[in-house]
Amino acid sequence: MNDYDALRDYLMRQKQTEFVLSFEQIEEIIGAALPRAAHRASWWDSLRSPDIQMPQREACLAAGFVATRMPDGQSVRFRKQPSQRRRQG
């Protein structure tokens, strides 16, 4: 279990397709402080360097969400992505 499994599980329970969580709320969910790097927008970017392991990004994607740091630098928008599984065949 990594530090962001709790975030993944939280996101998977959400019914909303888009919502914002403050860094403080995220820290409560994961039970730990976010690293200083979390204040950089690129740390949350789901499209950045997919070959580099980033556990917070993996947790969001595993739950079907893309995360984007908000301009205030203190919160993150989570947006549900449409399911890709229906295209198999």
MDTraj code that builds the backbone (N, CA, C; nanometers):
import mdtraj as md
import numpy as np

residues = "MET ASN ASP TYR ASP ALA LEU ARG ASP TYR LEU MET ARG GLN LYS GLN THR GLU PHE VAL LEU SER PHE GLU GLN ILE GLU GLU ILE ILE GLY ALA ALA LEU PRO ARG ALA ALA HIS ARG ALA SER TRP TRP ASP SER LEU ARG SER PRO ASP ILE GLN MET PRO GLN ARG GLU ALA CYS LEU ALA ALA GLY PHE VAL ALA THR ARG MET PRO ASP GLY GLN SER VAL ARG PHE ARG LYS GLN PRO SER GLN ARG ARG ARG GLN GLY".split()
xyz = np.array([
    [0.0851, -0.1193, 0.0000],
    [0.0000, 0.0000, 0.0000],
    [0.0886, 0.1243, 0.0000],
    [0.0613, 0.2160, -0.0932],
    [0.1381, 0.3401, -0.0907],
    [0.0549, 0.4495, -0.0244],
    [0.1172, 0.5635, -0.0021],
    [0.0526, 0.6732, 0.0692],
    [-0.0746, 0.7226, 0.0008],
    [-0.0883, 0.6978, -0.1275],
    [-0.1996, 0.7539, -0.2033],
    [-0.3108, 0.6534, -0.2310],
    [-0.3005, 0.5323, -0.1765],
    [-0.4096, 0.4358, -0.1906],
    [-0.5379, 0.4898, -0.1274],
    [-0.5255, 0.5600, -0.0157],
    [-0.6434, 0.6170, 0.0506],
    [-0.7088, 0.7229, -0.0382],
    [-0.6284, 0.7994, -0.1120],
    [-0.6831, 0.8980, -0.2047],
    [-0.7555, 0.8268, -0.3185],
    [-0.6953, 0.7228, -0.3724],
    [-0.7595, 0.6443, -0.4782],
    [-0.8950, 0.5919, -0.4305],
    [-0.8962, 0.5330, -0.3108],
    [-1.0192, 0.4766, -0.2572],
    [-1.1251, 0.5853, -0.2365],
    [-1.0825, 0.7005, -0.1880],
    [-1.1740, 0.8141, -0.1683],
    [-1.2348, 0.8563, -0.3026],
    [-1.1496, 0.8713, -0.4023],
    [-1.1972, 0.9137, -0.5343],
    [-1.2936, 0.8125, -0.5939],
    [-1.2669, 0.6852, -0.5746],
    [-1.3521, 0.5808, -0.6311],
    [-1.4930, 0.5835, -0.5715],
    [-1.5068, 0.6373, -0.4521],
    [-1.6381, 0.6445, -0.3864],
    [-1.7189, 0.7678, -0.4274],
    [-1.6564, 0.8604, -0.4985],
    [-1.7229, 0.9861, -0.5311],
    [-1.8235, 0.9692, -0.6445],
    [-1.9380, 1.0346, -0.6298],
    [-2.0433, 1.0315, -0.7322],
    [-2.0331, 1.1518, -0.8264],
    [-1.9719, 1.2594, -0.7771],
    [-1.9576, 1.3799, -0.8586],
    [-1.8555, 1.3564, -0.9695],
    [-1.8756, 1.4203, -1.0840],
    [-1.7800, 1.4067, -1.1930],
    [-1.6671, 1.5085, -1.1835],
    [-1.6875, 1.6131, -1.1019],
    [-1.5828, 1.7142, -1.0834],
    [-1.6012, 1.7805, -0.9476],
    [-1.4905, 1.7976, -0.8767],
    [-1.4949, 1.8639, -0.7465],
    [-1.3544, 1.9089, -0.7106],
    [-1.3448, 1.9941, -0.6092],
    [-1.2165, 2.0490, -0.5650],
    [-1.1947, 2.0099, -0.4194],
    [-1.0712, 1.9693, -0.3889],
    [-1.0295, 1.9418, -0.2519],
    [-0.9111, 2.0314, -0.2183],
    [-0.9104, 2.0854, -0.0979],
    [-0.7949, 2.1639, -0.0535],
    [-0.6807, 2.0683, -0.0203],
    [-0.5591, 2.1201, -0.0160],
    [-0.4451, 2.0381, 0.0241],
    [-0.4700, 1.9805, 0.1632],
    [-0.5303, 2.0608, 0.2504],
    [-0.5591, 2.0154, 0.3863],
    [-0.6539, 1.8951, 0.3849],
    [-0.7561, 1.9000, 0.3000],
    [-0.8489, 1.7878, 0.2895],
    [-0.7780, 1.6625, 0.2356],
    [-0.6917, 1.6816, 0.1369],
    [-0.6172, 1.5684, 0.0811],
    [-0.5268, 1.5076, 0.1875],
    [-0.4622, 1.5923, 0.2667],
    [-0.3757, 1.5424, 0.3743],
    [-0.4565, 1.4626, 0.4766],
    [-0.5782, 1.5058, 0.5046],
    [-0.6637, 1.4299, 0.5959],
    [-0.6971, 1.2930, 0.5365],
    [-0.7248, 1.2902, 0.4069],
    [-0.7598, 1.1650, 0.3400],
    [-0.6431, 1.0675, 0.3425],
    [-0.5225, 1.1161, 0.3117],
    [-0.4066, 1.0251, 0.3044],
    [-0.3404, 1.0034, 0.4401],
    [-0.3782, 1.0836, 0.5390],
    [-0.3215, 1.0671, 0.6727],
    [-0.1758, 1.1072, 0.6819],
    [-0.1349, 1.2010, 0.5976],
    [0.0044, 1.2468, 0.5964],
    [0.0107, 1.3838, 0.5299],
    [0.1208, 1.4520, 0.5511],
    [0.1423, 1.5812, 0.4858],
    [0.1833, 1.5591, 0.3406],
    [0.1344, 1.6443, 0.2533],
    [0.1790, 1.6412, 0.1142],
    [0.3210, 1.6956, 0.1067],
    [0.4001, 1.6473, 0.0124],
    [0.5356, 1.7014, -0.0018],
    [0.5320, 1.8435, -0.0570],
    [0.6404, 1.9149, -0.0401],
    [0.6474, 2.0519, -0.0928],
    [0.6219, 2.0550, -0.2426],
    [0.6617, 1.9492, -0.3119],
    [0.6424, 1.9418, -0.4574],
    [0.4952, 1.9492, -0.4973],
    [0.4042, 1.9146, -0.4064],
    [0.2610, 1.9172, -0.4371],
    [0.2117, 2.0579, -0.4688],
    [0.2867, 2.1590, -0.4295],
    [0.2478, 2.2966, -0.4578],
    [0.2758, 2.3351, -0.6024],
    [0.3526, 2.2520, -0.6743],
    [0.3790, 2.2774, -0.8160],
    [0.2687, 2.2130, -0.8992],
    [0.2175, 2.2854, -0.9952],
    [0.1109, 2.2327, -1.0811],
    [0.1557, 2.1053, -1.1521],
    [0.2812, 2.0987, -1.1912],
    [0.3300, 1.9828, -1.2663],
    [0.3250, 1.8539, -1.1845],
    [0.3282, 1.8637, -1.0517],
    [0.3250, 1.7440, -0.9662],
    [0.1925, 1.6708, -0.9808],
    [0.0864, 1.7455, -1.0101],
    [-0.0475, 1.6875, -1.0237],
    [-0.0815, 1.6518, -1.1673],
    [-0.0058, 1.7013, -1.2627],
    [-0.0376, 1.6852, -1.4048],
    [-0.0384, 1.5385, -1.4469],
    [-0.1536, 1.4887, -1.4876],
    [-0.1688, 1.3487, -1.5272],
    [-0.1035, 1.3186, -1.6615],
    [-0.0790, 1.4195, -1.7409],
    [-0.0229, 1.3980, -1.8739],
    [0.1292, 1.4083, -1.8752],
    [0.1880, 1.4450, -1.7652],
    [0.3318, 1.4677, -1.7579],
    [0.4080, 1.3364, -1.7440],
    [0.5023, 1.3118, -1.8317],
    [0.5948, 1.1985, -1.8247],
    [0.5293, 1.0697, -1.7756],
    [0.4419, 1.0091, -1.8569],
    [0.3732, 0.8885, -1.8110],
    [0.4672, 0.7722, -1.7786],
    [0.5917, 0.7782, -1.8257],
    [0.6871, 0.6708, -1.7971],
    [0.7504, 0.6841, -1.6581],
    [0.7345, 0.7988, -1.5941],
    [0.7886, 0.8203, -1.4596],
    [0.6816, 0.7846, -1.3578],
    [0.7166, 0.6988, -1.2621],
    [0.6220, 0.6580, -1.1584],
    [0.5956, 0.7738, -1.0628],
    [0.4694, 0.8123, -1.0544],
    [0.4287, 0.9180, -0.9623],
    [0.3064, 0.8642, -0.8886],
    [0.3214, 0.8204, -0.7639],
    [0.2120, 0.7518, -0.6956],
    [0.0835, 0.8327, -0.6832],
    [0.0918, 0.9648, -0.6669],
    [-0.0304, 1.0442, -0.6572],
    [-0.1045, 1.0437, -0.7903],
    [-0.0305, 1.0496, -0.9001],
    [-0.0925, 1.0467, -1.0329],
    [-0.1546, 0.9097, -1.0586],
    [-0.0819, 0.8043, -1.0242],
    [-0.1332, 0.6687, -1.0438],
    [-0.2613, 0.6463, -0.9644],
    [-0.2684, 0.6994, -0.8434],
    [-0.3870, 0.6840, -0.7595],
    [-0.5074, 0.7518, -0.8246],
    [-0.4868, 0.8710, -0.8763],
    [-0.5961, 0.9442, -0.9413],
    [-0.6428, 0.8714, -1.0664],
    [-0.5492, 0.8312, -1.1494],
    [-0.5842, 0.7628, -1.2733],
    [-0.6511, 0.6291, -1.2464],
    [-0.6052, 0.5569, -1.1441],
    [-0.6648, 0.4278, -1.1096],
    [-0.8116, 0.4440, -1.0693],
    [-0.8441, 0.5599, -1.0136],
    [-0.9821, 0.5877, -0.9731],
    [-1.0628, 0.6502, -1.0875],
    [-0.9965, 0.6752, -1.2011],
    [-1.0653, 0.7327, -1.3162],
    [-1.0717, 0.8838, -1.3166],
    [-0.9831, 0.9482, -1.2411],
    [-0.9821, 1.0940, -1.2318],
    [-0.8512, 1.1528, -1.2822],
    [-0.8596, 1.2745, -1.3319],
    [-0.7428, 1.3549, -1.3648],
    [-0.7404, 1.4697, -1.2652],
    [-0.6237, 1.4960, -1.2084],
    [-0.6091, 1.6016, -1.1087],
    [-0.5372, 1.7217, -1.1699],
    [-0.5822, 1.8401, -1.1326],
    [-0.5205, 1.9648, -1.1774],
    [-0.5122, 2.0599, -1.0591],
    [-0.3907, 2.1074, -1.0300],
    [-0.3776, 2.2040, -0.9207],
    [-0.4482, 2.3329, -0.9598],
    [-0.5220, 2.3895, -0.8659],
    [-0.5956, 2.5129, -0.8902],
    [-0.5009, 2.6330, -0.8842],
    [-0.5379, 2.7441, -0.9493],
    [-0.4523, 2.8633, -0.9491],
    [-0.4199, 2.9171, -0.8102],
    [-0.5042, 2.8879, -0.7108],
    [-0.4760, 2.9373, -0.5760],
    [-0.3552, 2.8691, -0.5128],
    [-0.3099, 2.7579, -0.5729],
    [-0.1932, 2.6875, -0.5212],
    [-0.2176, 2.6124, -0.3920],
    [-0.3438, 2.6023, -0.3502],
    [-0.3776, 2.5382, -0.2235],
    [-0.4854, 2.4311, -0.2378],
    [-0.5266, 2.4030, -0.3612],
    [-0.6316, 2.3046, -0.3820],
    [-0.6147, 2.2371, -0.5180],
    [-0.6890, 2.1279, -0.5363],
    [-0.6772, 2.0464, -0.6567],
    [-0.8168, 2.0146, -0.7089],
    [-0.8349, 2.0298, -0.8397],
    [-0.9604, 1.9905, -0.9040],
    [-0.9445, 1.8469, -0.9524],
    [-1.0423, 1.7656, -0.9216],
    [-1.0469, 1.6268, -0.9686],
    [-1.1615, 1.6163, -1.0680],
    [-1.1303, 1.5669, -1.1872],
    [-1.2300, 1.5556, -1.2934],
    [-1.2357, 1.4105, -1.3409],
    [-1.3563, 1.3521, -1.3344],
    [-1.3771, 1.2137, -1.3766],
    [-1.3582, 1.2039, -1.5273],
    [-1.2840, 1.1020, -1.5679],
    [-1.2603, 1.0787, -1.7097],
    [-1.3608, 0.9774, -1.7632],
    [-1.4033, 0.9934, -1.8888],
    [-1.4959, 0.8954, -1.9452],
    [-1.4287, 0.7584, -1.9510],
    [-1.5064, 0.6556, -1.9325],
    [-1.4525, 0.5194, -1.9340],
    [-1.3988, 0.4860, -2.0725],
    [-1.2808, 0.4250, -2.0762],
    [-1.2176, 0.3852, -2.2024],
    [-1.2436, 0.2385, -2.2324],
    [-1.2958, 0.1653, -2.1366],
    [-1.3079, 0.0204, -2.1478],
    [-1.4073, -0.0234, -2.2546],
    [-1.5019, 0.0592, -2.2883],
    [-1.6053, 0.0204, -2.3850],
    [-1.5516, 0.0096, -2.5269],
    [-1.4332, 0.0614, -2.5524],
    [-1.3784, 0.0635, -2.6874],
    [-1.3048, -0.0647, -2.7248],
    [-1.2914, -0.1571, -2.6340],
    [-1.2195, -0.2812, -2.6638],
    [-1.2974, -0.3611, -2.7664],
    [-1.2223, -0.4345, -2.8511],
    [-1.2942, -0.5195, -2.9440],
    [-1.2287, -0.5302, -3.0719],
])
top = md.Topology()
chain = top.add_chain()
for i, resn in enumerate(residues, 1):
    res = top.add_residue(resn, chain, resSeq=i)
    for name in ("N", "CA", "C"):
        top.add_atom(name, md.element.get_by_symbol(name[0]), res)
traj = md.Trajectory(xyz[None], top)
